[in-house]
C-alpha cells in the first residue's frame, strides 16, 4: 500500500528480557501450516 515501508524488521529480545517470553515456533513453514490447519478446521473462527 502507498506509504507502507518496503520491509519491516523486528527483534524479540525485549519481550524475552522484560517478559521472559520464549520462542515456540522457529519455522515459518510450521507457523503457516498450523495457521492453515486451524482456519481449515474453524471456518467461522472463534464463533463456533
N, C-alpha and C positions, 0 to 999 in steps of 0.2 A: 504494500500500500504506500501511497505517497506519504513521505515524511517518516516512514519507519526506517530504522537502521538496517543496513545490509546484513549485519551479523551481530549477534549478541553472545557475550561470553560471561560466565558466572563461576563463582567458586563456592563450595560448600564449607570452607574452612571455618567461617564464623559460626555457622549452625553447629558444627562439630565442637568448637571450643566453648561457646556460650550455652548451648542446649544439650550437649552430649549426644547429638544426633549421629546416627550411624547409617552408612550406605547399605541399602538392602539389595538393590539391583545394580550391576555394573555393566550390563549388556543392553544396548538399545534394542536388539532383536528380542530379548526376553521381555523387556518393558512393553514393546509394541505387541508382541504375541499375547501377553497377559491381558492387555487392554482390549485387543481384538476379541479374544475369547469372552471377556466379561460383557462387552457390548453385544456380542452374538447371543449370549445366554440371557441377557437382560435388555431386550429391545425397548422396553419402556423405562429404562434406567432404574432409579430407586422407587418409582411409583407403582411397583407391583404389589 
